[in-house]
Amino acid sequence: MNLAIFDLDNTLISGDSEAEWPRFMQKRGLLPQSHLDQSEVYYQQYLAGTLDLKAALDHQLAHLADFSRTELEQLHAEYMVERILPIIPGKARALLAAHRAQGDLVLIITATNRFLTAPIARELGVEHLIAIELAEDADGNFTGRAEGVLSFREGKIERLHAWLAERGERLADYRQTFFYSDSKNDLPLLSVVSHPVAVDPDPVLLEHAEAHGWPVISLRD
């Protein structure tokens, strides 16, 4: 069996789910413009490869504690319709379907939190997801903090190995391992799979992919 791993933001979707959420919330009057402005600063730092993820998470997640899980799930359903479904390319769905048709195990691994990304993974028909985990209080509401190893840069490798170990597996147990990503931040994980693929890559990843003979593809419709 093969393992096909996918980044989510700007790879399987033609946008960033973490960036779209505060825009959605601000439009609804549930976040101030100042929060959105700072979110955009962190997003540009992510694109530049200079992001302090813990600082960004402290900012991005704090407001989740102001809402119950029921309220957040209702908001997320609207967010999916307004912000996410329009940016899921048909080519991404087709690539996922092709891997499933070959009997490959499909996994999404993302540096965005599980609250935002789990419904997107379900929409894409992907059962397995590694994402940033969120702490919960005794009532199951979010505290506004992340917990555990962050699935970002080298953290994606650590989380992947831990996930495989829970299944009683290793990366080497798979005949072929694919990882599809757009970002230079994913160079660590791209470098350990047998089939790295650059998807609509940023300039740094594009240069690296071309220098190493990695496939470069586009999933944009």
N, C-alpha and C positions, 0 to 999 in steps of 0.2 A: 504494500500500500504506500501511496505517496501522501505527504503532508503539504497542503497549500495554505500558507499564512498570508494574510492581507492586513496592511494598514487600513485605516478607515478614512480619516479626513484628507481631502484632496487626492484620494486614491480611489476608493470605491464610491465616494460622493465627491461631486465637483464643488467643494466648499469645505468649511470647517465647522463641525457641529458645536464645538466649544465657543467659537466666535458668533455663531448664529443665535445661540441661546440668549445672551444678554441683549442682543438687538431685538429679539422677540419680546423679552420681558420689558425693555424700555419702551417699546412701542405700545405695550399694554399699560404703561404707567406704573409698573411694579418695580422698576429700578430707576434711579436718577441718571441723568445724562452723564454725570461725573463718573459713575460706575462704568458706563459704556466706554467713556473716553479712556479710562485706565485699562479696561479690557483690551481695547485696540492697541494700546502701548505694549501690553504683554504679548499680543498676537504678533505684532511686528518683531518683537524680540525673538519669538519662536521661529519666525521665518528667517531671521538673521542668524539663528543658531546661538544666541546669547541669553536664552531664557533661564532665569532662576525659577524652576518649576514650583518649588515650595512656596515662594513668595506669591507667584501667580495663583496657586491653588488657594492660599489664604484669602486672597481677594475674590476669586471666582466663586468659591463655595460658601462663603459666609452667609449669603442671603438665603440659601436653601433652608437654614434653620428657622427662618421666619414663616415657613409654610408647612402645613401638614403633608403627609405623604399623599393623602387623597387629593388635596389641592394641587400638588405638584404633578400627579399623574394626569389630572384633568388638563392642566396647562401643557404638559408634554404632548398629549394627544393633539392639541391645537397646533403646537410647534411642529409636530411631524407633518401635518397637512400643509401648513403655510411655508415652512422653511426647509424641510428635509426632502419630502417626496419630489418636489420640483428639481432637486439637484442630484437625484440618483440616475446616472446614465444607463441607458439600455445596454451599452457595451459591458458595463460592470456586472449587470445581472447575467448577461450571456456568458461572461468568463467564469463566474461562480458556477453557473449551470454546467459548463463544460467540465470543470473539475469534479463536480458531483457525479456527472455521467460516467467519468472514468473511475469512480469508486474512491476518489481521494478524500481524505479527512480535511475539512475546511475549518480554519480558525481565523478569527479577527483578533489582532492585538493592537491596542490603541493607548495613547497617552491621555485620552479623554475619559471622564469618569463613567462608571457603569450606569448611573441614573440616566444620563443622556444617551448612551450608546446601546444599551441592551435592547430597547425597542427598535432601533435602527437595524441591529443585527437580525432581529426576528423578521423585520420587513424584508431583509435580503435573503432570508431563508438559511441563515448561518446559526447553527446551534451553539457553537463553542466561541466564547469571548473571554479575552483577558483585557481588563480595563483597570483604571484606578478605582480602588474600593473606597467607599464612603463610610465613616463612622456613624452609628445610629445610637439613639438614646433608648431607654427601657421601653418606650412606646413605639419604637420602630421609625421614629422621625430622624431626619438627618441632623447631625450636630454642626455641620458646616466645616468639618475637617476631613481630610483624607487619612487613610490608615494603610499600613503594610508597605511593601516594596512598591515604589512607583514604576509603572510600566512606561518608562521613558529612557531613551538611549540605551545604555548598558542594562538598565533595569528591565527592559523588554527581554533580554536574554535570560536574566535571572528568573523572571516570572515564567518564561516559557519552559525552562528546565524544571521548575517546581511543578508546573501543570502536568508536564509529561511524567514526572516522578509519581504524581498522584494516580496516574493511569498505569503505573508499573512499566513505563516506557522510557526510552532515550531517543534523542534526535537521530542517532545512528541506526535505530531500528527501522527507520523508514527508507525505502529504496531511493526516493528522491524527495528533497525538501525545497519548496518554493517560498519566496517571500517577495511580495509586491509592495512597493512604497514609492512615494513621491519625494521624500525628504532626506536631506543630509543628516538629520538627527537619527535616522535609522541605519546609517552606515554600519554600526556595530553588528546588528542582527543580519543585515544583508550580507555581511562578510562571513557569516558562519553557516549559511544554508548552501545547499549544492546548486540551487538555481535562483540567484538574485535577479529581480526584474525591476527596472526603474519605470515608474508610471507617471507620465506627465511631470518629469522631475524638475526640481529647482536647479539653478545653474551649477551648484557645487556637486550635486548628485549626478547630473548629466555629464559633467566633465569626468567624474570618477568612473561612471558606467562605461563611457566611451574608451577610457584608458585601459579598462580591465575587460573589455569585450562583453559586457553584460547587455542583455536585450533592453531596448528602450521602446516602450509602447505608449499609446494613448487610449484612454477609456472615455474620452469626451465624445459625445454624440455630435 
